[in-house]
Amino acid sequence: MPKNKKSEGKKKCERCGSRGAVFQRYGLNLCRRCFREMAPKMDFDKHE
């Protein structure tokens, strides 16, 4: 039995391949780090 059985079903980031904190909303499939890098290019604005 694999040790990381829980992570087998998790989605991967399409950009870097990591499995942690992946945003699936709106079909992004990006991890938190990649989203913060790509957000300005995708016209996402930061609300204050």
mmCIF file of the N, C-alpha and C atoms, coordinates in Angstrom:
data_MODEL
# 
_entry.id   MODEL 
# 
loop_
_atom_site.group_PDB 
_atom_site.id 
_atom_site.type_symbol 
_atom_site.label_atom_id 
_atom_site.label_alt_id 
_atom_site.label_comp_id 
_atom_site.label_asym_id 
_atom_site.label_entity_id 
_atom_site.label_seq_id 
_atom_site.pdbx_PDB_ins_code 
_atom_site.Cartn_x 
_atom_site.Cartn_y 
_atom_site.Cartn_z 
_atom_site.occupancy 
_atom_site.B_iso_or_equiv 
_atom_site.pdbx_formal_charge 
_atom_site.auth_seq_id 
_atom_site.auth_comp_id 
_atom_site.auth_asym_id 
_atom_site.auth_atom_id 
_atom_site.pdbx_PDB_model_num 
ATOM 1   N N  . MET A 1 1  ? 0.837   -1.179 0.000   1.00 0.00 ? 1  MET A N  1 
ATOM 2   C CA . MET A 1 1  ? 0.000   0.000  0.000   1.00 0.00 ? 1  MET A CA 1 
ATOM 3   C C  . MET A 1 1  ? 0.889   1.252  0.000   1.00 0.00 ? 1  MET A C  1 
ATOM 4   N N  . PRO A 1 2  ? 0.634   2.208  -0.890  1.00 0.00 ? 2  PRO A N  1 
ATOM 5   C CA . PRO A 1 2  ? 1.448   3.422  -0.938  1.00 0.00 ? 2  PRO A CA 1 
ATOM 6   C C  . PRO A 1 2  ? 1.262   4.262  0.321   1.00 0.00 ? 2  PRO A C  1 
ATOM 7   N N  . LYS A 1 3  ? 2.322   4.944  0.718   1.00 0.00 ? 3  LYS A N  1 
ATOM 8   C CA . LYS A 1 3  ? 2.254   5.777  1.913   1.00 0.00 ? 3  LYS A CA 1 
ATOM 9   C C  . LYS A 1 3  ? 1.360   6.992  1.700   1.00 0.00 ? 3  LYS A C  1 
ATOM 10  N N  . ASN A 1 4  ? 1.423   7.609  0.541   1.00 0.00 ? 4  ASN A N  1 
ATOM 11  C CA . ASN A 1 4  ? 0.672   8.836  0.269   1.00 0.00 ? 4  ASN A CA 1 
ATOM 12  C C  . ASN A 1 4  ? -0.587  8.548  -0.525  1.00 0.00 ? 4  ASN A C  1 
ATOM 13  N N  . LYS A 1 5  ? -1.408  7.648  -0.045  1.00 0.00 ? 5  LYS A N  1 
ATOM 14  C CA . LYS A 1 5  ? -2.609  7.275  -0.771  1.00 0.00 ? 5  LYS A CA 1 
ATOM 15  C C  . LYS A 1 5  ? -3.577  8.445  -0.905  1.00 0.00 ? 5  LYS A C  1 
ATOM 16  N N  . LYS A 1 6  ? -3.611  9.334  0.076   1.00 0.00 ? 6  LYS A N  1 
ATOM 17  C CA . LYS A 1 6  ? -4.527  10.473 0.030   1.00 0.00 ? 6  LYS A CA 1 
ATOM 18  C C  . LYS A 1 6  ? -4.181  11.439 -1.100  1.00 0.00 ? 6  LYS A C  1 
ATOM 19  N N  . SER A 1 7  ? -2.901  11.568 -1.421  1.00 0.00 ? 7  SER A N  1 
ATOM 20  C CA . SER A 1 7  ? -2.498  12.531 -2.440  1.00 0.00 ? 7  SER A CA 1 
ATOM 21  C C  . SER A 1 7  ? -2.679  11.994 -3.857  1.00 0.00 ? 7  SER A C  1 
ATOM 22  N N  . GLU A 1 8  ? -3.001  10.722 -4.020  1.00 0.00 ? 8  GLU A N  1 
ATOM 23  C CA . GLU A 1 8  ? -3.160  10.163 -5.365  1.00 0.00 ? 8  GLU A CA 1 
ATOM 24  C C  . GLU A 1 8  ? -4.325  10.794 -6.106  1.00 0.00 ? 8  GLU A C  1 
ATOM 25  N N  . GLY A 1 9  ? -5.409  11.103 -5.404  1.00 0.00 ? 9  GLY A N  1 
ATOM 26  C CA . GLY A 1 9  ? -6.587  11.644 -6.047  1.00 0.00 ? 9  GLY A CA 1 
ATOM 27  C C  . GLY A 1 9  ? -6.586  13.154 -6.169  1.00 0.00 ? 9  GLY A C  1 
ATOM 28  N N  . LYS A 1 10 ? -5.620  13.815 -5.545  1.00 0.00 ? 10 LYS A N  1 
ATOM 29  C CA . LYS A 1 10 ? -5.597  15.273 -5.584  1.00 0.00 ? 10 LYS A CA 1 
ATOM 30  C C  . LYS A 1 10 ? -5.191  15.772 -6.964  1.00 0.00 ? 10 LYS A C  1 
ATOM 31  N N  . LYS A 1 11 ? -5.663  16.945 -7.282  1.00 0.00 ? 11 LYS A N  1 
ATOM 32  C CA . LYS A 1 11 ? -5.314  17.569 -8.556  1.00 0.00 ? 11 LYS A CA 1 
ATOM 33  C C  . LYS A 1 11 ? -3.900  18.129 -8.493  1.00 0.00 ? 11 LYS A C  1 
ATOM 34  N N  . LYS A 1 12 ? -3.237  18.159 -9.648  1.00 0.00 ? 12 LYS A N  1 
ATOM 35  C CA . LYS A 1 12 ? -1.902  18.726 -9.749  1.00 0.00 ? 12 LYS A CA 1 
ATOM 36  C C  . LYS A 1 12 ? -1.984  20.101 -10.398 1.00 0.00 ? 12 LYS A C  1 
ATOM 37  N N  . CYS A 1 13 ? -1.034  20.933 -10.050 1.00 0.00 ? 13 CYS A N  1 
ATOM 38  C CA . CYS A 1 13 ? -0.889  22.230 -10.702 1.00 0.00 ? 13 CYS A CA 1 
ATOM 39  C C  . CYS A 1 13 ? -0.449  21.983 -12.137 1.00 0.00 ? 13 CYS A C  1 
ATOM 40  N N  . GLU A 1 14 ? -1.095  22.639 -13.085 1.00 0.00 ? 14 GLU A N  1 
ATOM 41  C CA . GLU A 1 14 ? -0.754  22.443 -14.498 1.00 0.00 ? 14 GLU A CA 1 
ATOM 42  C C  . GLU A 1 14 ? 0.588   23.072 -14.855 1.00 0.00 ? 14 GLU A C  1 
ATOM 43  N N  . ARG A 1 15 ? 1.038   24.021 -14.046 1.00 0.00 ? 15 ARG A N  1 
ATOM 44  C CA . ARG A 1 15 ? 2.263   24.739 -14.373 1.00 0.00 ? 15 ARG A CA 1 
ATOM 45  C C  . ARG A 1 15 ? 3.505   24.078 -13.769 1.00 0.00 ? 15 ARG A C  1 
ATOM 46  N N  . CYS A 1 16 ? 3.455   23.763 -12.448 1.00 0.00 ? 16 CYS A N  1 
ATOM 47  C CA . CYS A 1 16 ? 4.656   23.225 -11.796 1.00 0.00 ? 16 CYS A CA 1 
ATOM 48  C C  . CYS A 1 16 ? 4.501   21.781 -11.341 1.00 0.00 ? 16 CYS A C  1 
ATOM 49  N N  . GLY A 1 17 ? 3.280   21.251 -11.294 1.00 0.00 ? 17 GLY A N  1 
ATOM 50  C CA . GLY A 1 17 ? 3.075   19.857 -10.932 1.00 0.00 ? 17 GLY A CA 1 
ATOM 51  C C  . GLY A 1 17 ? 2.902   19.578 -9.455  1.00 0.00 ? 17 GLY A C  1 
ATOM 52  N N  . SER A 1 18 ? 2.913   20.607 -8.604  1.00 0.00 ? 18 SER A N  1 
ATOM 53  C CA . SER A 1 18 ? 2.735   20.366 -7.169  1.00 0.00 ? 18 SER A CA 1 
ATOM 54  C C  . SER A 1 18 ? 1.286   19.996 -6.884  1.00 0.00 ? 18 SER A C  1 
ATOM 55  N N  . ARG A 1 19 ? 1.068   19.334 -5.757  1.00 0.00 ? 19 ARG A N  1 
ATOM 56  C CA . ARG A 1 19 ? -0.264  18.845 -5.424  1.00 0.00 ? 19 ARG A CA 1 
ATOM 57  C C  . ARG A 1 19 ? -0.895  19.603 -4.265  1.00 0.00 ? 19 ARG A C  1 
ATOM 58  N N  . GLY A 1 20 ? -0.242  20.589 -3.709  1.00 0.00 ? 20 GLY A N  1 
ATOM 59  C CA . GLY A 1 20 ? -0.775  21.291 -2.543  1.00 0.00 ? 20 GLY A CA 1 
ATOM 60  C C  . GLY A 1 20 ? -1.426  22.606 -2.911  1.00 0.00 ? 20 GLY A C  1 
ATOM 61  N N  . ALA A 1 21 ? -2.568  22.910 -2.307  1.00 0.00 ? 21 ALA A N  1 
ATOM 62  C CA . ALA A 1 21 ? -3.275  24.185 -2.459  1.00 0.00 ? 21 ALA A CA 1 
ATOM 63  C C  . ALA A 1 21 ? -3.520  24.544 -3.922  1.00 0.00 ? 21 ALA A C  1 
ATOM 64  N N  . VAL A 1 22 ? -4.171  23.657 -4.657  1.00 0.00 ? 22 VAL A N  1 
ATOM 65  C CA . VAL A 1 22 ? -4.452  23.889 -6.075  1.00 0.00 ? 22 VAL A CA 1 
ATOM 66  C C  . VAL A 1 22 ? -5.827  24.535 -6.228  1.00 0.00 ? 22 VAL A C  1 
ATOM 67  N N  . PHE A 1 23 ? -5.884  25.658 -6.927  1.00 0.00 ? 23 PHE A N  1 
ATOM 68  C CA . PHE A 1 23 ? -7.136  26.357 -7.206  1.00 0.00 ? 23 PHE A CA 1 
ATOM 69  C C  . PHE A 1 23 ? -7.788  25.720 -8.425  1.00 0.00 ? 23 PHE A C  1 
ATOM 70  N N  . GLN A 1 24 ? -8.949  25.115 -8.230  1.00 0.00 ? 24 GLN A N  1 
ATOM 71  C CA . GLN A 1 24 ? -9.653  24.457 -9.326  1.00 0.00 ? 24 GLN A CA 1 
ATOM 72  C C  . GLN A 1 24 ? -10.794 25.313 -9.861  1.00 0.00 ? 24 GLN A C  1 
ATOM 73  N N  . ARG A 1 25 ? -11.149 26.357 -9.145  1.00 0.00 ? 25 ARG A N  1 
ATOM 74  C CA . ARG A 1 25 ? -12.262 27.200 -9.551  1.00 0.00 ? 25 ARG A CA 1 
ATOM 75  C C  . ARG A 1 25 ? -11.970 27.855 -10.900 1.00 0.00 ? 25 ARG A C  1 
ATOM 76  N N  . TYR A 1 26 ? -12.968 27.955 -11.714 1.00 0.00 ? 26 TYR A N  1 
ATOM 77  C CA . TYR A 1 26 ? -12.888 28.542 -13.062 1.00 0.00 ? 26 TYR A CA 1 
ATOM 78  C C  . TYR A 1 26 ? -11.926 27.782 -13.970 1.00 0.00 ? 26 TYR A C  1 
ATOM 79  N N  . GLY A 1 27 ? -11.606 26.538 -13.630 1.00 0.00 ? 27 GLY A N  1 
ATOM 80  C CA . GLY A 1 27 ? -10.725 25.736 -14.467 1.00 0.00 ? 27 GLY A CA 1 
ATOM 81  C C  . GLY A 1 27 ? -9.273  26.179 -14.449 1.00 0.00 ? 27 GLY A C  1 
ATOM 82  N N  . LEU A 1 28 ? -8.846  26.856 -13.383 1.00 0.00 ? 28 LEU A N  1 
ATOM 83  C CA . LEU A 1 28 ? -7.470  27.349 -13.320 1.00 0.00 ? 28 LEU A CA 1 
ATOM 84  C C  . LEU A 1 28 ? -6.462  26.222 -13.139 1.00 0.00 ? 28 LEU A C  1 
ATOM 85  N N  . ASN A 1 29 ? -6.697  25.345 -12.152 1.00 0.00 ? 29 ASN A N  1 
ATOM 86  C CA . ASN A 1 29 ? -5.784  24.244 -11.832 1.00 0.00 ? 29 ASN A CA 1 
ATOM 87  C C  . ASN A 1 29 ? -4.353  24.731 -11.642 1.00 0.00 ? 29 ASN A C  1 
ATOM 88  N N  . LEU A 1 30 ? -4.190  25.804 -10.862 1.00 0.00 ? 30 LEU A N  1 
ATOM 89  C CA . LEU A 1 30 ? -2.877  26.352 -10.529 1.00 0.00 ? 30 LEU A CA 1 
ATOM 90  C C  . LEU A 1 30 ? -2.693  26.322 -9.019  1.00 0.00 ? 30 LEU A C  1 
ATOM 91  N N  . CYS A 1 31 ? -1.469  26.060 -8.561  1.00 0.00 ? 31 CYS A N  1 
ATOM 92  C CA . CYS A 1 31 ? -1.203  26.120 -7.129  1.00 0.00 ? 31 CYS A CA 1 
ATOM 93  C C  . CYS A 1 31 ? -1.129  27.584 -6.704  1.00 0.00 ? 31 CYS A C  1 
ATOM 94  N N  . ARG A 1 32 ? -1.088  27.790 -5.412  1.00 0.00 ? 32 ARG A N  1 
ATOM 95  C CA . ARG A 1 32 ? -1.091  29.154 -4.868  1.00 0.00 ? 32 ARG A CA 1 
ATOM 96  C C  . ARG A 1 32 ? 0.101   29.959 -5.378  1.00 0.00 ? 32 ARG A C  1 
ATOM 97  N N  . ARG A 1 33 ? 1.271   29.358 -5.409  1.00 0.00 ? 33 ARG A N  1 
ATOM 98  C CA . ARG A 1 33 ? 2.479   30.075 -5.837  1.00 0.00 ? 33 ARG A CA 1 
ATOM 99  C C  . ARG A 1 33 ? 2.392   30.478 -7.306  1.00 0.00 ? 33 ARG A C  1 
ATOM 100 N N  . CYS A 1 34 ? 1.976   29.545 -8.175  1.00 0.00 ? 34 CYS A N  1 
ATOM 101 C CA . CYS A 1 34 ? 1.867   29.849 -9.607  1.00 0.00 ? 34 CYS A CA 1 
ATOM 102 C C  . CYS A 1 34 ? 0.764   30.863 -9.866  1.00 0.00 ? 34 CYS A C  1 
ATOM 103 N N  . PHE A 1 35 ? -0.331  30.772 -9.097  1.00 0.00 ? 35 PHE A N  1 
ATOM 104 C CA . PHE A 1 35 ? -1.417  31.734 -9.285  1.00 0.00 ? 35 PHE A CA 1 
ATOM 105 C C  . PHE A 1 35 ? -0.939  33.146 -8.984  1.00 0.00 ? 35 PHE A C  1 
ATOM 106 N N  . ARG A 1 36 ? -0.171  33.311 -7.910  1.00 0.00 ? 36 ARG A N  1 
ATOM 107 C CA . ARG A 1 36 ? 0.309   34.651 -7.565  1.00 0.00 ? 36 ARG A CA 1 
ATOM 108 C C  . ARG A 1 36 ? 1.261   35.199 -8.622  1.00 0.00 ? 36 ARG A C  1 
ATOM 109 N N  . GLU A 1 37 ? 2.006   34.325 -9.278  1.00 0.00 ? 37 GLU A N  1 
ATOM 110 C CA . GLU A 1 37 ? 2.900   34.769 -10.347 1.00 0.00 ? 37 GLU A CA 1 
ATOM 111 C C  . GLU A 1 37 ? 2.132   35.112 -11.619 1.00 0.00 ? 37 GLU A C  1 
ATOM 112 N N  . MET A 1 38 ? 1.090   34.341 -11.915 1.00 0.00 ? 38 MET A N  1 
ATOM 113 C CA . MET A 1 38 ? 0.368   34.491 -13.172 1.00 0.00 ? 38 MET A CA 1 
ATOM 114 C C  . MET A 1 38 ? -0.825  35.448 -13.093 1.00 0.00 ? 38 MET A C  1 
ATOM 115 N N  . ALA A 1 39 ? -1.287  35.790 -11.899 1.00 0.00 ? 39 ALA A N  1 
ATOM 116 C CA . ALA A 1 39 ? -2.499  36.594 -11.728 1.00 0.00 ? 39 ALA A CA 1 
ATOM 117 C C  . ALA A 1 39 ? -2.464  37.923 -12.487 1.00 0.00 ? 39 ALA A C  1 
ATOM 118 N N  . PRO A 1 40 ? -1.388  38.700 -12.422 1.00 0.00 ? 40 PRO A N  1 
ATOM 119 C CA . PRO A 1 40 ? -1.386  39.963 -13.179 1.00 0.00 ? 40 PRO A CA 1 
ATOM 120 C C  . PRO A 1 40 ? -1.519  39.755 -14.693 1.00 0.00 ? 40 PRO A C  1 
ATOM 121 N N  . LYS A 1 41 ? -0.950  38.686 -15.202 1.00 0.00 ? 41 LYS A N  1 
ATOM 122 C CA . LYS A 1 41 ? -1.026  38.411 -16.638 1.00 0.00 ? 41 LYS A CA 1 
ATOM 123 C C  . LYS A 1 41 ? -2.432  37.976 -17.047 1.00 0.00 ? 41 LYS A C  1 
ATOM 124 N N  . MET A 1 42 ? -3.196  37.409 -16.084 1.00 0.00 ? 42 MET A N  1 
ATOM 125 C CA . MET A 1 42 ? -4.549  36.937 -16.365 1.00 0.00 ? 42 MET A CA 1 
ATOM 126 C C  . MET A 1 42 ? -5.601  37.975 -15.966 1.00 0.00 ? 42 MET A C  1 
ATOM 127 N N  . ASP A 1 43 ? -5.173  39.196 -15.642 1.00 0.00 ? 43 ASP A N  1 
ATOM 128 C CA . ASP A 1 43 ? -6.054  40.310 -15.271 1.00 0.00 ? 43 ASP A CA 1 
ATOM 129 C C  . ASP A 1 43 ? -6.840  40.076 -13.987 1.00 0.00 ? 43 ASP A C  1 
ATOM 130 N N  . PHE A 1 44 ? -6.253  39.362 -13.036 1.00 0.00 ? 44 PHE A N  1 
ATOM 131 C CA . PHE A 1 44 ? -6.841  39.261 -11.696 1.00 0.00 ? 44 PHE A CA 1 
ATOM 132 C C  . PHE A 1 44 ? -6.268  40.415 -10.882 1.00 0.00 ? 44 PHE A C  1 
ATOM 133 N N  . ASP A 1 45 ? -7.140  41.151 -10.200 1.00 0.00 ? 45 ASP A N  1 
ATOM 134 C CA . ASP A 1 45 ? -6.708  42.278 -9.380  1.00 0.00 ? 45 ASP A CA 1 
ATOM 135 C C  . ASP A 1 45 ? -6.819  41.927 -7.907  1.00 0.00 ? 45 ASP A C  1 
ATOM 136 N N  . LYS A 1 46 ? -5.946  42.510 -7.114  1.00 0.00 ? 46 LYS A N  1 
ATOM 137 C CA . LYS A 1 46 ? -5.960  42.300 -5.677  1.00 0.00 ? 46 LYS A CA 1 
ATOM 138 C C  . LYS A 1 46 ? -6.904  43.313 -5.049  1.00 0.00 ? 46 LYS A C  1 
ATOM 139 N N  . HIS A 1 47 ? -7.855  42.832 -4.244  1.00 0.00 ? 47 HIS A N  1 
ATOM 140 C CA . HIS A 1 47 ? -8.793  43.735 -3.570  1.00 0.00 ? 47 HIS A CA 1 
ATOM 141 C C  . HIS A 1 47 ? -8.246  44.064 -2.197  1.00 0.00 ? 47 HIS A C  1 
ATOM 142 N N  . GLU A 1 48 ? -8.414  45.331 -1.802  1.00 0.00 ? 48 GLU A N  1 
ATOM 143 C CA . GLU A 1 48 ? -7.919  45.751 -0.488  1.00 0.00 ? 48 GLU A CA 1 
ATOM 144 C C  . GLU A 1 48 ? -9.035  45.962 0.479   1.00 0.00 ? 48 GLU A C  1 
# 
